[in-house]
């Protein structure tokens, strides 16, 4: 199947125009009212008048910090915003709108005690008309926002945080009483589409809605199309008779451009359309909307993938959530644009705007930078079988389409993500059958609605890996494109299963274009492993994972494209793992620092020579050996490292990574990477602080930080490196007895826990332990030492054995009841801890540190001895510092 689709899109921007001739002055004025609000939460339902308010500016969320604390849950309830509303006296006789970029999720707008508007849904814009209101200069605007769970408003659940607040811009818009507007859906009311685009010609259609709240008029609607140099290349107009109070749909005569400059990622060429509304008798301009448009044509083919302007293009990029470190979702436009720039810089040409419509600044940037996009509404994990839920979904879909209709970046409208993940009525087959049928019916209604409103774009549903489930539910037949969120080698299976899995999907539905809408592995940039394994969260495993996935995607023409999950780490308050409340699958950190995986994408997709010393977050290293492997990401053939002035042998770049073996010295190390291509030399530089253990510990230069039962390194918030430790060896140091802690009945982790450890930001220090440990020995020279023992009870009520977002259904569930665990600890044969019962004294998953001093006066070094009274002794980590 090959369907050719024609599209013209544009970015909306409103700019007041001023002219020396008053008759030609535009009447559209936009003023930000983001500053000087008062805000208060209302957890006890006191109402807006009984609360204590604090000053805030918009964008604002009340969940920027409570999602990151150790307490489960975050405030989901009502918040009130209020401010004095000042309407300029010159706006008398105007139509005035309050324009909200978004507020999550139910919003009621109150002016001078009267409700003047409300909106349901947290991710689309909405407008409130200030009509027939008399302003007295002391007007009070109150906005009530509620992000409580509501079974009738999607999303119901999701692997992301539902931040509350007015988190996008708020504006006042003043227009003439006759003006463009589609206020029901929060749009300006001007829509541009095409019926034909090719290399030779582009036909443009402009239509929309206007409101006439003035007297009966004959109105003139005109549109000028200008090229990038400001030259008019086409013009169209139409007159319309409008009665007082009438809302009119209009459509201008179509116009054509010969040999159009086509929009593409390589050439994101934008035309400008200026659409004006004038009084036909006087020529007075009543309203004006300026729009940037891009002309191109595209298609999806089930066998050959995606085509843009007649050329095959592989869609490569990432999905994006909108939150940022310490800001929640209240993020400035500049930071949102920076995300798109980072995607472009890594060689991406595709952004999946997930799982909800995002700020207009994002799509504006995509238009200007040449990033193709998919946008979706937040039907995630499940639905509610109610008419109210269905109606809200359909209204969200219409708002999304109409507000973003004019962007050249949008090629796909999507409307469901992993909707079978939280299955209802699992033990009631009759009800489950009805539930699945209702999901199918909702999908079909959204599909029909989308194709009717915008037949120029494709539609898509994104599914998790339950292929049979989605097929049997009828959901793979409804959309034009089927998206698959695939995580072989992460939530289950092996990395190598990914490619064959794609082949099976294609064979089962060979008539459907496919996009891999999600794939990824958690990468905690603080964690490193020499022998990476699934779910260790290490940089090394993340690199291996993405290498396999990228190659398998590129070698299959039927895969139209793929979006890595995710562009950046994002907040997911219910997650535990090594960095609680954060999903670490981003190519960037939550504050947008690049990981090795980001550098890997640049190496794969940069069109110019690229060379980058990896492990940017690993500037502080520690090891038992001075021999170290430094990864260099590159699209060149080979790389040479120069370390502290010494040149090491050239290393071949294999799968865009050169693994260079060098020796580091204690202290600072200067690293230079050098590569040559066609007579040109390319460089990159880095600096690494290195600690050689146990030598530096013996010299008193560094503490010795040891993880029990672990196979990975960890860098803590003080830049101390914690090393995994093994059984005592011939060098005279290591553990005696004990086994690495492992959750029983877990198909996920080979060792340790991902339980949220209370009282620490360094969870990986406490997420592994030796169970049944008998002792620990360090062959330390004579001297005085500080020893810190680190404990956490990992067994007990609430131990997490299954992710809340189980994408492969292969993980066993179960809870372990903690055994009675009481033990003594001796240091150099002297008792230092008596009758320690971690669960009883401190509770489960709580970090415990106990410090002691010891003098070594003989040749036996430091010796810890653990003696069980009941159950098995444990130790999570050990820290030793020479005083």
N, C-alpha and C positions, 0 to 999 in steps of 0.2 A: 504494500500500500504506500502510495506516495501522494501526499496532499500538499499542494502549493498554497501558501498563505501569504497574503499581502498586508502590509502593515505600515501605517504612518503614525508616529507617536511624538509626544512633545512634553516638555517640562513647563508647568505653569509658573509664571512669576508675575507679580503685580507691582507696578511702579507708578506712582502718581506723576502725571505729566503737567507741566506748567508752561504757559505760553503768554506772550504779551497781549494777545487777543483773547479776552475773557471768554468769548463764545466758543473757543476751541479748547478750553481747559477741561481735562478729564475730571470726572466727578468721583472717581474711586480713590479713596484714601485709606491707608492701612497704618494702624498705630499699635505697637507692642504695649501690652499692659502687664508684662512679666514681673515688674518690680513692686516692692512694698505691699506684700500680702501679709495677712496674719493667719496663723494656722494652729489648730488644736485637734488632737485625737479625742474620740468620744467613746471609750470602751464601755462606759456604764450607761450609755443612752441618756445623757443629761439634756441633750439638745444644744443648739448653737449658742444660746444666750448664757449658759451656765458654765462655760469652760474658760480655762486660762490659756490665752493665746501667746504665741511666739512669732517673731518676725521671720519671714522666709521670702525668697524669690522663686519664681517659676523659671525653669522646670524644677519640680520638687517631688520627692517620694518620702514617705514615712518609714520605709523599710530598708534604707541604705545600710544600716548597721545591725538591726536585730536579726537579720538573716545569717549573720556571720558569728553570732555568739554561740555558747555551748548549750544553750537551752533549746530543746526541740520546738519547732513552730515559730511563727512570726506574726506580727499583728495583722489580722485580717478583720476589718471592721470599718467604721465610719470615721472620716476625717472632715473637718470643716475648714474652708478657706474663705476669708472675707477681706474686702478692701473698700475704700471710698472710690466710687466710680465718678470720674470727672469727664463729662462730655463737652467738647469745645462748643462755645456759643455759635460758631460759624457753621455747625452741623445742623442747625435748625432747618427743618424741612427735608432732611435726608432720611433714608432708610439706614438703620444701624444694626449691624450684626455683631454678636460675640462669637468669635471663631476659636474653638479649642482644637489644638493639634491632636490631643488624646488625653483621656483621664480614665484610670482603671478602678472599677469597671462599670459601676452604675453611678450616674451623675444627675443631680438635681440642681438647677440654677434658680436662685431666688433674688429678686430685686425689690428692695424696700418692703420685705415681708411677703411678697407675692411670688409664687412659683411661675416662672416664665418659660421653663424648658426642662427636658430631661433626655437622657441618652443611655442606652444599654450597649455594653461592649467596650473593652478597654484598649483597643488598638487602632481604631479609625477616628478620623476627625468628625466634628459635628458643629453645627451653627445654631445659634439661638437669636431670633429676631427681636430686637427691642422696638416693638411697634406700638404706636398710640400711647407711648409713655411720656409723662411730663417730668423732666429732670429739674431738680431744685437746687443743685449745687452741693447737696449733702446726702447724695444717694448712696446706699449701702448695697454692695453686691456680695452675696453669700453663695458659695458653691459647696454642696454636700457630695462627697465622693465615698463610695463604699466598695471595698475589694473583698467583701465576704464571699464565701462559697455560695453560689446560686445555681441550683440544678438546671435552670432554664437558660443559662448563659454560658457558652463555651469560652475558654477551655474549662473543663470540669477538673481534670488532673493533668499533670505533665511533668516532665523532667526539667523543669525550669521554675523560677520563682515568680509569683504573681504580685509584683510590686504594686503598692497602692499609691494614689496621689495624682495630681495634675502634673504630669511628667513631660509634656510637650508644651510648646509656646501657646500663649493666649493673646489674641489680638482683637482690636475693635476695627471693623470695616464700615466705612461710611460710603454710601452710594446714592445716586439719584433715585427718585421714586420709580423711574423706569431704568431697569438694570438687568444684567445677566446674573442668573443664580439658579442652581438646582439645590435649594436649601434643604430639601428632605434628605439628601444624601451627602451633604457637606461639600458640595462641589461648586465651582464657579459657573457651571452650566454651559461651558463652551467645549465641544468635543470635535476632534478632527480624526477622520479615518480616510482610507483609500480603497478604491475598487480595483486598481491596477497599478503595479509598479514593475518596472523592468529597467534594464540598462538604458533603454531608449526613451522611456516616458514614465511619468508618475501622475496619476489622477487623484486629486485631493477633494474630499468632501468635508464641509464644515457644517455642523448642526448644533443645536443646543436648546436652552430654555431661557426665557426672559420673563421678568415680572414687571407689570405696569401698575403701580399704586397711585399714579397721578390721574389726571383727567384723560379722556379719550384722546388718543394721538395717532398720527401716522408716523411710524418709526422707520428709519433707514439703518439697515445692518450691512456693514462692509467688512471685508477682510483683505488685507494686503499681505502677500508672502514675499519676504525679503531673503536674499542670500546672506552668507556670512559677512559680506562686505557692506551690507545695508542697502543693496540695490533691489528695487521691487521687480520681482520676476513673474508675479501673477496677481490678479485682483478679481474679486467677485463681490456682488452686492444683492440686496433684496429689500423691498419695502413690505411693511406689515401694519395693518390696522389693529390697534389695541384699545379695547375698552378699559374704562377705569376698573382697577382691581383684577384685571385679567392676567393669567399666566399662559404664555404661548410657547409652543414648540416651534422652532424654526429650522430650516435647512436651506443653505445657500446653494446657488448653482455650482456644480463642480467645476474645478479648474485643472488644467494639465500643465506639467513642466516637461520640456524636452531635455533629453540627456541629463537627468538629475544627478547630483552628486550624492552617491549612496552612502548611507550610514553603516559603519562596521567597527569592530574593535580596533582595527588598524587606522580607520579614518572616521572617527565619530563626528561627522559633519552635521551641523545643525542649521536649519533655516529658522526664520522667525515669522510667526503669523501674528499680525495685529488685527484684532477684531474690535470694531467700534459700533456703538449704538448711538444714533443721533436723532434729533427731532427733524423729520423730513421737511418741515416748513421753514424752520429758522436755521437749520444747519448746526445747531448747538449740540456739542458732544455730550451725551448723557452718561456713557460708561465706556470703558476700554479694558480689554484683557490682552496681554502679550504672552505669546507662547512660543517656545522653541521646539521645533519638530525635526525628526529624522526620517528619512525615506529609505526603505529597504524592503526586500521580500525574502521569505524564508520558508522552509518546509522540514518535516521530520519523515524519515523513511525507516520502516521496521528492519530492513536489512543493512542499509548504508548509513544510518544515523542522521545527523543534522546538516542542513544546507542553508547557507546565508548568501543571498545575492547570487545564487547559482553555484556556489563553491562549497565543498565539504569542509565543515568546521567541527572539531571535537570540543564540546563544552567542558571546560576544566575550571574548577574553582572551589568554592566552599559555601557552607551555610553560615548564617549569622544570627546571633542573638544581640539584643540592643543594649545590654547593661555593661557597666564599666566599674572598675575597682573603686570602692568607697563612694560610689555615686548611685548605685542601683540602676534604674532605667532613666533617671533624670540626667540625661547626657546632652551636652551642647552639640549644636549642629557641626561645629568644627571637628570634634572628636568623631562624630559619625562619618563625616566626609573622609577623615583620615583612615578609617577602616577600609573604605573603598579604594583609597590610594594604595594601601598596603596590599590589598588583593591584586590590584593591577601590577604593582611592583614585583609580585612573586610570579608573574606570568599568567595569572588567571584571566579568563574572559567570561566567567559565569558566577553569578551570586544567587543562591537560593535564599530568599528573604523568608526566614523561618522563625517561629511557626505562626506568624501573624504579620499583618501589614506594619511597616515601620515608618519612621520619619520621612517626610518628603525630601529632606536633604540627602538621604541615602540614594533614592532613585534619581534625583537631580545629578548627583555625582556620577552615577552609573551612565546616565545619558551623555555626560560630557567626556567621560573617560573611555566609553565604549565597552561597558560591561553588560552582557545579556543577563536577564533576570527572570526568576520565577517568584511569584508572590502568592501567599495562601492565607486563608482564615484559620482560626485556632480550634478546629474540631480535632482534638487530640485524645487518643487512647480509648474514648468511649463516647456514647451519646446518652441523652435522656429521652425517653419515649413520650414526649409531650408536644402538643402543638406550639406551645410557647417557645420551646427549644428549637423546633423546626423554623418557626418564623424569625427568631433571632439570627439563626444561621443564614437564612436567605437574605435578610436585611444586611448582615455583615458582608455577604458576597457582593451585593449591589453597591454598598458603600466602597468596598475595596476597588471594584472595577471602575466606578465612576470617578473616584478620587485619583486614581492612577492611570486612567484610560489613555492619557496623552503623553506617556513616557515612552521614548524609543527603546528603553532598556527592557521593558516587559514583553516577554514572548509567551509566557505560560501563566494561566490562572489555576491555582490548586485549591483544594477545599477539604481534604482530610489527611491526617497523618497517623499511621499505626492505630487505626480506629478499632481494631480487634484486640489490642494489647491487653486491655482490662475487660475481659469477657464477662458479661453478665449471665446469670442463671446457668453456671457451669454444671450444676447437679439437677437441673430441671429442663430436660430436653425440649419439651413443648414450648416453654417460655423462651428458651434460647433460640429456637427456630423463629419465633415471632420477632425477637430482638434483632436477629440478623436480617430478617426481611425488612424491618423498619430502617436499619442502616442502609440497605440497598435502595429503598425507596427515597430516603433523604438524599443519597448520592445522586440518584437519577434526577431528582428535582433540581439539585444544584447544577448538575451538568446541563440540563435543558435550559435553565435560567441563564447560565453563563454563555452558552452558545447563541442564545437569542439576543442578549444584550451586546455581546462582542464576538461576532463570528470570525474575527480576524486573527484571534489567538488560539493556541492549543490549551487543552485542559489536562489536569493531572491529579492523581491520588498517590500519596506516598505510603507504602506498606512495609511492615517489618517482615522478617524472614519466613513467616508461616505461609508459604506459597499455596499449599492446598486449602488453607483456611480462607484466604482472600479469593481464590478461584471459586471455591464452592459457595461463597457468599455472593458471587456475581460481581464483585468489585473490580475485577481486572478487565471486564468487558465494557464498563461504562465510560471511563475517561479516554481521551485520545492518546495519552501517554501514561504508562505505568511506571511509577517510581518505586525503587526498592531500597530500603535501609538494611544494609548487610554488614554483619560484624563477625564473619568467620575468623577465628583466631583471637577473638576477644571475649565475647560473652559465651562462646562455645566453639567447638571444632578447632580446625587448624587454619593458619593463614593460607596454606596451599589449597584449601577447599574453595576459595573465593572464585577463581577463574572457572573451574568446572561447574560451580554453582550457577554462574552466569549463563553458561552454555545450556544447562538444564532449563533455566527459566526461558531462554529464547526458544528452545525447542518446544516448550509447552505452550507458548503463545507467540508464535512466529509472525503474527500479523500486527503486533503491538510494538511501537517504539519504546525503548527502555532508557531510563536515566537512573544511575545509582545515586539516589538522593541523600544517602548518608553512608559513611564508613569512617571508622576511626578507632583509636586506642588511647586510653588515658596516658598522658605524659606529664608527670610531676617533675618539673625541671630541677628539683632538688635531689632527685634519685638517679643513681647510676649503677649499672651492673655490667660485669665482665662477661657473664653468661646469662643474657636476658631470657626471661620466660614470660609466658602469658600472665597478665595481671600483676606484674611487679611494678608497673607504672614508670619504668625506666626510659631514659632517652634512647638507649640502644634498641629496646624492643619497638619503640615508636618508629624509629628509622626503618627497621626491618619490615615492619607491618606496611608502612606507606610505600616502600619500594615495590613490594609484591603487588599491592593494589593498583598503583599507578601503571605498572607494566601490563597487568592483566586488562585494565581498562583501555589502554592505548592500542593493544593488539587486536581488539574486537570491534570491527566496524559497526556492528549492530548496536553497540552501546553508544547512544547519542551523546552522553556526557556524564559527568559525575561531580558531586559536591562533597568535599571532605567535611566531616563533622568534627570540629567546627572551625570557623575562622579564628575565634578566640575563646579561651575559657569563659565560662559563664556561671552565674549563680543558680544553684539547684539546692534549695535549703534542706530537702529531705535526704540528700546524699551524705554518706559518712566518708569512708575511704581515707586516703592519706592526707587530703586537704579538704576537711569537712565543709559541706555546703557549696562545693565548687565541682563542676564537671570539668575535668582536666583534658578533654579531648582536643582542645584548641591548638592550632598551629602557633598561636600567640598566647601569652598569659592574659589574665584578666585586666592587667594594666598595659597590655599590648606590647610586651617585650617578646621578641621572636625566639622561638625554640629551634632546635636542630631541624625539626620537621618542616618548619617554614623555610629554612635555608635549603632543604632538600628540594622543595617545590621550585624555588628560584633556580636551582641547578638544572632541574628537569625542563623548565619552561621558559627561562630567559632566552631572548633572541640575540643577546650579545654575550661575549665571553664573561664567565662568572666564576669567582673564586672566593670561598669563605671558610675561615677556620671555624669549625663548629663548636658545640658545647659552650656557647656564649654565657650560659648561666653557671658554668663549671670553672670559674676562675680561681676557686680555692680547691685544691686537690690534696689528697693524702693517700698513701699507699705503703705497702710493705716492701715495695721494690721501686727503684728509680726508673725502671723501664716502663714507659707509658705509651698508650696508643692515642693519637690525636686525630680526630676525624676532620677531613676537609671536604666540603661540598663543592662540586665543580661540574661544569659542562665541557671542560677541557680534557685532554688525553691523560695527562700525568701531572704530578705535583711534587715539588721538592720542599722540604722543611729545613729552615735554618734556626737552630735553637742555641741561644746564647753565643752566637757567632759561629757555631759548628754546623756545617752542611751535612745533612743525612742523605742516604741514597734516595733516588727518585722512586716514587710510588705510582703505580698505574691507578687511574680513576676507574673503579668498577661500579656500575650502576649508580653513577653520579656521586660516589663517595670514595675518597682515598683514605685508607686506614694506615697512617704513618706511625711507625714505631721509632721512638726516640728515648733519650734519657733526660730526666729533669734533675735539677739540684735543689736542695733545700732553700726556701726563700723565693724570691722573684725570678721568673724565667721569661726571657724575651723570645717570642715565636714569630717567625716570618714564613709565609707560604709563597712560593714562586711557581709560576707556570708560564709556558711559552706557546704562542700560536701564530704562525705565519709571520715570524719575525718580531712580533710584539710580546712584551713581557708584562705579566699581571702579578700583582702583589696583594697580600692581606697580612695584617699584623694583629697579634694578641699578646696578652701578658697573663701568666699563670703563677699563682702563689702555691708552692708545693711544700708539703710536710712529709718527710720520709720517716716511717715508723718501723720499729720502736726507737730508732736512733735519736730522733729529735725529742722524744719523751725522756730518754735516758739523760740527755743533755739539759733537760729542763726548759727546752725551747717551746714545747707544745704539750698540751694534755693528750692523754690517750683515751679515745672515745670509742667504745666497743658495743656493737649490737649483738644480742644473743638470738640465735635461731634465725638469722637473716642471711640472705645471699646478695644483698644490695648495700650500696653506700648511701649516705644521706647527709646533706649539708643543712645545718639548722639555722635559726634566725640570727645567730651570732657568728655565722660563717665558720662554725666548727664542723669538721668532717667526721662523721661516725662510720667506722669500718665494721664489716661483718667479721665475726670471729669463729674459729673452729676449735676442735679438741686440742688439748695440750700436745705440743710436739717437742722435737728434740731441742729446740731453742729455749724451751722451758717456760712457755707461756701459752695459755689457752684454757678452755673449759674442761672439766672432768665430769663425765656422765651427763645425762639429760638428753632429751629429744626436742627438736624444733616443734613449737606449737602449730597445730593445724586444725582447722575447723572440720569436724566430722561431717560426712554426707555433703560435702561441697565439691562440685565439679569445677569450681572457679579458681581458687587459690591453692597453690601447692604448699604454702606455708604462711603463717601469720594470720592476722585478722584485719579487717578494714573498719573495725568499730571506731566511732568517734570517741577519742580519749579526752575526757574533761580535764580542764586546768592546764592545757598546754597548746601551743601552736605547732609543736614539733611531734605530731602524732606518730610518724614512722619510728621514732625512738621507742615507743611503747607498744607498737602493734605486732611485734615479734617477741618471742621469749623462749628460753629453754625450760622445759618441764621435767622435773625429776633431777635437776642439777645437783651434783654432789660437791662441786668446788670449782674454784677458778684460781689460776696461778699466773703470776707475772714475775719473771726473773729480774726484778728491779734492783739496781745497785743500792748501796747503803745511802740512807738519807731520810728526810721527812716528807710524807706524802698526804695528800687529801684524796680520799676515796668517796665517790658518790655512787650509791646503788639506786637504780631506777626500777620501779615496779609498776605494774598495772594488772589487775585481775581481768583476764580476757574471757573467762567463762562466766555464765550467769544469765539472768533474765534479760532478754532483749538482745542477746548476741545475734548479730546479723549474719545469716547464712545464705541469704538470697537477695539479690538486688531488687529494688522496687520496679525497675525497668528491665525485666528479664526478656531479652529479645530472641532467645533461642529455645526456651522452655526445657532446657536440659539440666538445669541446676536443681539439685535436690533441696528440699526444705526440711527444717527441723530445728529444734532448740535444745541446747545442752543444759542440764542442771549441774551447777558447780559442785564438785566434791568438797568436803570439808578440807581446808588447806591451812595448816598451822605449822610453822617451822621456826627454827633458830638459825642465826647466822654468826659465824666466828671469823675474826680477822687475826691472822697469825696466832691462832689457837686461843684468842681471847674473845669472850662473848660480846657482841655489839648489838644484836637484836634478839629479843627473847619473845617467843610465842606470837610471832607475826601472823595475823589473820587478815589478809588484805580485804576480802569481801566484807567481813564483819565491821572492820574499822573504817574503811575508806569507800566501800561500795565497788560496783563493777565499772570497769573502764575509766578509772580516775588515776591520773598520773601521781606517783608518789616518789619523792626523792629523799634519801637519807644520807647525810654526810658524816664522815668520820676522819680522824687524823691518825696516822700510824708512823712509827719510826722503824725503819729497817736497819738493824744493827748487825746482821749476819749475812751469810751468802744464800739464804733461802728465799729472799725476795718477799713479795706480797702473796699471801695465801688466804683465800676465802673458803670457808667450809660451811655447807648447808646441811642441817640435820632436821629431818621431818619428824613432827610429832603426830600429825594426822594429815593424810594426803601427801601430795608431792610438792616440794619446794619449787619456786620459780625465780627466775631473774630475767628482766627484760633488757637492761643495758647497764653498762659499767663505765664509769669515768674516773680516771686517775690523773692527778696533777702533782708534780714535784714542787715542793714548797722551798 
